[in-house]
């Protein structure tokens, strides 16, 4: 398939998968020292476990365990979504979330084929169960580390932090998730190699800008 091919065929094709494997492997090699330092800091400041695993829904509706650096206190309960100021988040977790470094272990999800570098962010089964037939089309491609919705809602925790906790999940379902899914469907329709590169560059810039705030 040509790098200029697009749409759903590109999302499910060899060009995208080859890029994912190359990019994820290279990133893990380059970032290995940083990953090691973060792991040590979490262990020293917050104790085990270092990684957080959570079931999400992936390509073709298959569940998988997404990997993140743990940013919450062990054995926490409550809503699966968070807002700024959430008392369950550890001090080191706040730093990792602000910088998006907590997402780096998902490079392993990319390597094993659960995820792509660019694609719709994977959701919890309880939210996917509410998708309309049209919106379930986002499950026809691999979920990703970043996408247009990630960029548009990069301040999602701050936005949710302004909503009373008892209304937070419903606000997410009514206001945020539908917009994300619409952006996801638009991405799938227009997906292509150059578009993926553009999203990756925009994501890197957004993280850099966020880190300087």
N, C-alpha and C positions, 0 to 999 in steps of 0.2 A: 504493500500500500504506500502511496506517495505521501510525504510529509504534508502536502497541501490538501489531502483528502480530509473531509470533515464530517461533523454530525455524529450520530450514534455509531456508525461503522468505524470511525476513528477511535471513539472511546473504547470499543471492544476489540480493536485491532492490534497488530504486532508492533507498529511504530510507537504507539503510546506505551505499550508494555515494555518495549526495549528501553525507551527513555526512562521509564519509572525505575527499572532495575539499575540502569547505569547511574542515574542521579541519586538514588537511595544509597547504593553501595559507596559511591564517591563521598557523599555527605557523611555517612557513618565513619568512614576512614578519617576524613578531615576533622570531624567533630568529636572523635573518640576521646581526646584529652578533656574536652569540656563536659562530655557525658560522664566521664569518670569523676570529675570534680563535683558536679551536681549530685551524683549518687552519694559521694562521701558526705557532702553537706546535709543532705536529707537524712542520712543515717545518724549523723552526729547531732543534728538540731531537732529532729522529729522522730527518730527511731525507725525501725522497720515497720512495714515493707517499703522499699524504695519505689516500686512501680505500683500503679493503680490499674486494675483491669476491670473492664465493664463490657457487658454484652451490648452490641449494637447490631443493626441490620445492614447487611452488605448487598453486593451484586446478586441479582436474581432472588432477593429476599432471604438469603442465607445469613444466619447469625454468626458473628465472630466476636472475639474479645479484643477490644481496642486497648492500646497501651499508652499510658501517660506516666510522667513522674508524679508521684503522689503529692498533692497539695493540701489535702484535708487531714484532719486528725483521724487516727485509726478508729474503726468501728463507728463512724458517724452515721446518723440517720437523718431523715427529713427529705425535702424536695431534691430531685435529681438535677435541678437547675440552680444556679447560684447568682447572686447579685453582689455588687460591691459592698464591703462591710460585713459579709457573711462571717459569723464567728467561728464557723467550722474550719475556715482556712487558716493554715499555719503561717507564721511569719515568713519562712522561706517560700511557702506556697504562694504568698501574695506577690513576691518578686518574680517567681517563675511564671505565674499567670500574666502578669503585666508585660513581661518580655516575650511571652508565648513559648518559652523554653520548655514548659511542661509537655508540649506536644511532640518534642523530638523523638521519643521512643516509637512513635508511629512510623518512623522510617523502617522499622522492622516489620510492621504490618504491610508496608509497601513491598518489601523484599519477598515476603512469603505469599503475596498475591491477594491479600484481603483488601488492600487499598491502592489508590493511585496517588501521585503527587498532586494532581489537580482533578477535582471532581466534587460532587455534592457531599457535604459533610454528613457522616452517618448518624442516624438518630436512634433513640431508644425504641425497643419493641412497642412500648405502651403508646408512643406517639405515632409510630408507623401504622399501628392498627387503626388510626383515625384518618389515614390518607384516603382521598377519593380515588376512583380508578384512574383518572387522568394523572394525578400526582404520584401514583405508584410507578409511573414511568421512570422516575428518578432511580428506581431500584434495578433498572436494566443496564446500568453501568457501575463500575467500581466507585465506591465513595472515595473522597480525596482528603488530603491534608489542608488544602485551601481551594477557594473558588470565589466567584463574584459575591456570593452571599457572605462569605467570611470577611471580605473587604468592606462590604457595606455595613455589616453589623460588628465591626471590630471593637466597638465600645458596648457590646451587648450587656456585659456584666454591670457597667455603670447605669445603663438604661433600666435594667431589671432592678437594680438597687434602689431606684426611685419609686418602685411599685411596692405597696404593702405586701408583706410576705404571704398573707393568706390569699392574695389575688395574683401572685406572681406567675404561677404555672398557667392559669387561665389566660393571663395577658400574653404569655408566650405563645399559647396555642391559637389565640384569636388574632393577634397583631403581628407577631414576629415570624412564626413558622410558616404561615401562608405566603408571606413575602419571600422568604428564603426558598421555598419550593418553586415559586414562580421563576425566580432567578436561576435555580437549578435546571429547570426545564428549558429555559432560554439558552443556558450554557450548552446543554446536550445537543440542542438543535444547531448551534453554531460552532461546536467544538472543533478544534484543529490544533496542529502543532504550534503554529505561531501564536495562536490565542493562549495556549497553555504557557508559553514563554512569557507573554505579556502579563498574565496573572501572577506568575512566580515573581517577576520583577516588581510588580506593584505590591505584592505581599512583603517582599524584602524591604522595600522603601517604607511601607506602613509600620513594620516592626522597628525599623531604625528610627523613624520619627517618634514612635511611641516610647522607645527607650530613652530619648533625649528630653522627654517631658519632665 
